[in-house]
């Protein structure tokens, strides 16, 4: 089974708790995820209170931890930057680790920091967390992009860093549609029509992402699925069904938010994601399950890195058909 997860907060959780990637009591541990053909986006989460030099120091400390874990576990995981490197890692039987950042305060208001993120292999930047930073304002605030933020959008796109609108407020989302020249994504956001939470996407926002070749990762956070304390698969599937009705077959992916939130018991800890695949197969068919679990995210990254290609260049002999068997 191939898996491409667009968001987790495992790096900052384990670093703050003094634990390691291999064996721990967090949602994600390498030992427990063995056997999966797995690409994981590992976010360096930037809390809203960090600014300036403290934000730089916080990012660099977590980046050092991430690199140390890659080195310590090189037998089973490796950092990747491109779809081709994902292929190589999986062919070697290793997990593919794609580094991302959650929170534009990592730039500390300095455009030269964009190149630093690129040097570190960062491929996606969630522009805000819930509050405001030097770039823009999150879903708990009402402001849009700053002048610095508008410049940062251009620099990030030029550096090949994908813009992520999860956590951005509605004003910022629609401002970005006038600023961005490349497709952007929502790494971990659900449907606001299904669950009325400001972190979720409206139908109009999702439609824009569909029309402009973006990507949306379904979030496992219980608060973004329903008002239930332990949402069921049916309630989770309602978000997929609604997005599919809006034309999202080639846009939907997974954005678990593991180690950053509370998830349904049947998805906790992360190795239980194996059981989600047959459920989606049974509900929506194997072709949709393959796209949500891996193909859509892989194809998006491939297209983003090869914008001159009108057709997806992924190797279908690499993306083998999955099995609906549990």
C-alpha positions in Angstrom: 0.0 0.0 0.0 1.4 3.4 -1.0 0.9 6.3 1.4 1.6 10.0 0.9 0.6 12.1 4.0 0.8 15.9 3.6 1.2 16.9 7.2 2.3 15.8 10.6 3.9 17.6 13.6 6.1 14.7 14.7 9.4 16.6 14.4 8.5 19.3 16.9 6.7 17.0 19.2 9.5 14.5 19.5 12.2 17.2 19.8 10.3 18.9 22.6 9.8 15.6 24.4 13.4 14.4 23.9 12.3 11.3 21.9 13.4 9.7 18.7 11.8 8.7 15.4 12.4 5.0 15.7 10.5 4.1 18.8 8.2 6.4 20.8 4.7 6.8 22.2 3.7 9.5 19.7 1.3 8.9 16.8 4.2 8.2 14.4 7.1 5.8 15.1 9.3 4.3 12.3 9.2 0.8 13.9 5.4 0.8 13.9 5.1 2.1 10.3 7.4 -0.5 8.8 6.0 -2.3 5.7 4.4 0.8 4.2 5.5 2.4 0.9 5.3 5.7 2.7 6.1 9.4 1.9 5.6 11.6 5.0 5.6 15.4 5.0 7.3 16.3 8.3 6.4 19.8 9.4 8.5 22.1 11.6 5.7 23.7 13.4 6.3 27.4 14.3 4.2 28.6 17.3 2.7 32.0 16.9 4.7 33.5 19.8 8.1 33.2 18.0 9.3 36.2 16.1 12.6 37.5 14.7 15.8 35.7 16.0 13.8 33.5 18.4 11.9 32.1 15.4 15.1 31.5 13.5 16.6 29.7 16.5 13.5 27.6 16.9 13.5 26.6 13.3 17.2 25.8 13.2 17.0 23.7 16.4 14.2 21.6 15.0 15.9 21.3 11.6 19.0 20.0 13.3 16.9 17.5 15.2 15.2 16.4 11.9 18.6 15.9 10.2 19.9 14.0 13.2 17.0 11.6 13.0 17.5 11.1 9.3 21.1 10.2 9.9 20.4 8.0 12.9 17.7 6.0 11.0 19.2 6.1 7.5 18.5 2.4 7.1 14.8 3.0 6.9 14.1 6.7 6.1 15.7 9.4 3.9 15.0 13.0 3.2 13.6 13.7 -0.3 12.9 16.8 -2.3 11.3 15.7 -5.5 9.0 13.0 -6.9 12.0 11.3 -8.5 13.7 11.1 -5.1 10.5 9.7 -3.6 10.6 6.9 -6.2 14.2 6.1 -5.4 13.6 6.0 -1.6 10.6 3.7 -1.9 12.4 1.5 -4.4 15.1 1.1 -1.8 12.5 0.1 0.9 12.9 3.3 2.8 10.3 5.9 3.9 10.5 9.2 2.1 10.7 12.3 4.4 9.6 15.5 2.8 10.4 18.5 5.0 7.8 21.3 5.3 7.3 24.3 7.7 4.0 25.2 9.4 4.2 29.0 10.0 5.7 31.8 8.0 7.4 33.2 11.0 10.3 30.9 10.1 11.3 33.7 7.6 11.5 36.2 10.5 10.5 39.0 8.1 13.7 38.5 6.0 13.3 37.4 2.3 16.8 35.9 2.4 15.5 33.3 4.7 13.5 31.8 1.8 16.8 30.5 0.3 17.7 29.1 3.7 14.5 27.1 3.8 15.2 25.9 0.2 18.7 24.9 1.2 17.3 22.8 4.0 15.0 21.0 1.5 11.8 22.6 2.6 9.2 22.0 -0.1 6.0 23.4 1.5 5.3 26.4 3.7 2.0 26.8 5.6 1.9 30.6 5.4 0.4 31.1 8.9 -0.7 29.3 11.9 -3.8 30.5 13.8 -2.6 34.0 14.5 -0.7 36.6 12.5 2.9 36.7 11.5 5.1 38.8 9.2 3.4 37.3 6.1 -0.3 37.3 6.8 -3.0 36.4 9.3 -4.4 33.1 10.3 -7.9 31.9 10.9 -8.3 33.5 14.3 -7.6 36.9 12.9 -9.1 39.1 10.2 -6.3 40.7 8.4 -4.8 39.7 5.0 -1.3 39.8 3.6 1.3 42.3 4.6 3.6 44.0 2.0 6.4 41.7 3.1 4.0 38.8 2.7 3.3 39.8 -0.9 7.0 39.8 -1.7 7.5 36.5 0.1 4.9 34.8 -2.1 6.9 35.6 -5.2 10.2 34.5 -3.5 8.7 31.3 -2.2 7.3 30.4 -5.6 10.6 31.2 -7.3 12.4 28.9 -4.8 10.0 26.1 -5.6 8.4 26.1 -2.2 4.7 25.3 -2.4 2.3 27.7 -0.7 0.0 26.1 1.8 -3.3 27.8 2.8 -4.3 25.6 5.7 -4.7 28.0 8.7 -4.9 31.1 6.5 -8.1 33.1 7.0 -10.7 33.7 4.3 -9.5 37.2 3.5 -5.9 35.9 3.1 -7.1 33.0 0.9 -8.8 35.2 -1.6 -5.9 37.7 -1.6 -3.5 34.9 -2.4 -5.6 34.0 -5.5 -4.4 37.4 -6.9 -0.8 37.0 -5.7 0.0 33.4 -6.5 1.2 32.5 -10.0 1.5 28.7 -9.3 -0.9 26.2 -7.8 -1.2 26.3 -4.1 -2.5 23.6 -1.6 -4.3 23.1 1.7 -2.2 20.4 3.3 -4.7 19.6 6.2 -8.2 21.1 5.8 -11.6 19.6 5.5 -15.0 20.8 4.2 -16.7 23.7 6.0 -20.0 22.7 4.4 -19.8 19.4 6.3 -18.2 20.7 9.5 -18.6 24.4 10.1 -15.1 25.3 11.4 -13.1 28.3 10.2 -10.1 25.9 9.6 -12.1 24.1 6.9 -12.5 25.2 3.3 -15.6 26.7 1.8 -17.0 25.1 -1.3 -15.8 28.2 -3.3 -12.3 27.9 -1.9 -12.1 24.2 -2.7 -13.5 24.9 -6.2 -10.7 27.4 -6.8 -8.1 24.9 -5.8 -9.7 22.3 -8.1 -9.8 24.7 -11.0 -6.2 25.8 -10.6 -4.6 22.4 -10.2 -4.0 22.4 -6.4 -4.2 19.8 -3.7 -6.2 19.3 -0.5 -5.3 16.9 2.3 -8.1 15.6 4.4 -7.4 16.3 8.1 -7.9 13.7 10.8 -8.5 16.3 13.5 -11.7 15.3 15.3 -12.7 19.0 15.6 -12.6 19.5 11.8 -14.5 16.2 11.0 -17.6 16.7 13.2 -18.8 17.8 16.6 -18.5 14.2 17.9 -15.9 13.4 20.5 -14.8 10.4 18.4 -16.0 10.8 14.8 -16.8 7.7 12.8 -15.5 6.7 9.4 -18.9 7.7 8.0 -18.5 11.2 9.3 -14.9 11.3 7.9 -16.1 10.0 4.6 -18.7 12.7 4.4 -15.9 15.2 3.7 -14.5 13.0 0.9 -17.9 12.5 -0.6 -18.7 16.3 -0.6 -15.3 17.2 -2.1 -15.8 14.5 -4.8 -19.2 16.0 -5.6 -17.3 19.3 -6.2 -15.0 17.7 -8.7 -12.1 16.8 -6.4 -11.2 13.3 -7.6 -7.7 14.4 -8.7 -7.3 16.9 -5.9 -7.9 15.0 -2.7 -5.1 13.6 -0.6 -4.4 12.8 3.1 -3.2 15.4 5.6 -3.4 13.6 8.9 -2.1 16.2 11.3 -0.7 13.3 13.3 1.2 14.4 16.5 -0.4 17.8 16.2 -4.0 17.1 17.2 -6.5 14.6 18.5 -7.6 12.0 15.9 -10.4 9.4 15.9 -9.6 6.3 18.0 -9.7 4.1 14.8 -6.9 6.2 13.3 -4.8 6.4 16.5 -1.8 5.7 16.4 -0.7 6.2 12.8 -0.2 2.6 11.9 -4.0 2.2 12.0 -4.0 4.2 8.7 -3.6 0.8 7.0 -7.3 0.1 7.9 -8.4 3.4 6.3 -7.5 2.2 2.8 -10.0 -0.7 2.6 -12.7 1.5 4.1 -12.2 4.1 1.3 -12.0 1.3 -1.3 -15.4 -0.1 -0.1 -17.0 3.4 0.0 -15.6 5.0 -3.1 -13.7 2.4 -5.1 -10.1 1.3 -5.4 -9.2 4.0 -8.0 -10.3 6.8 -5.7 -8.5 5.2 -2.8 -5.3 5.0 -4.7 -5.6 8.7 -5.7 -6.3 9.9 -2.2 -3.7 7.7 -0.6 -0.8 8.4 -2.9 -1.3 9.3 -6.6 -2.8 12.8 -6.3 0.0 14.1 -4.0 2.7 12.4 -6.0 1.3 13.7 -9.3 1.0 17.3 -7.9 4.6 17.4 -6.8 5.7 15.9 -10.2 3.7 18.6 -12.0 5.0 21.4 -9.8 8.6 20.5 -10.4 8.0 20.0 -14.2 5.6 22.9 -15.1 6.4 22.6 -18.8 4.8 19.2 -18.9 1.1 19.3 -19.6 0.7 15.6 -18.9 1.6 13.9 -15.7 5.0 12.2 -16.1 4.6 9.6 -13.3 5.6 6.0 -14.1 2.5 3.9 -13.8 4.7 0.8 -13.4 6.0 2.5 -10.2 2.6 3.4 -8.9 1.3 -0.1 -8.6 -2.3 -0.8 -8.0 -3.1 -1.2 -4.4 -5.2 -3.9 -2.8 -8.5 -3.4 -1.0 -7.8 -6.4 1.2 -7.3 -5.5 4.9 
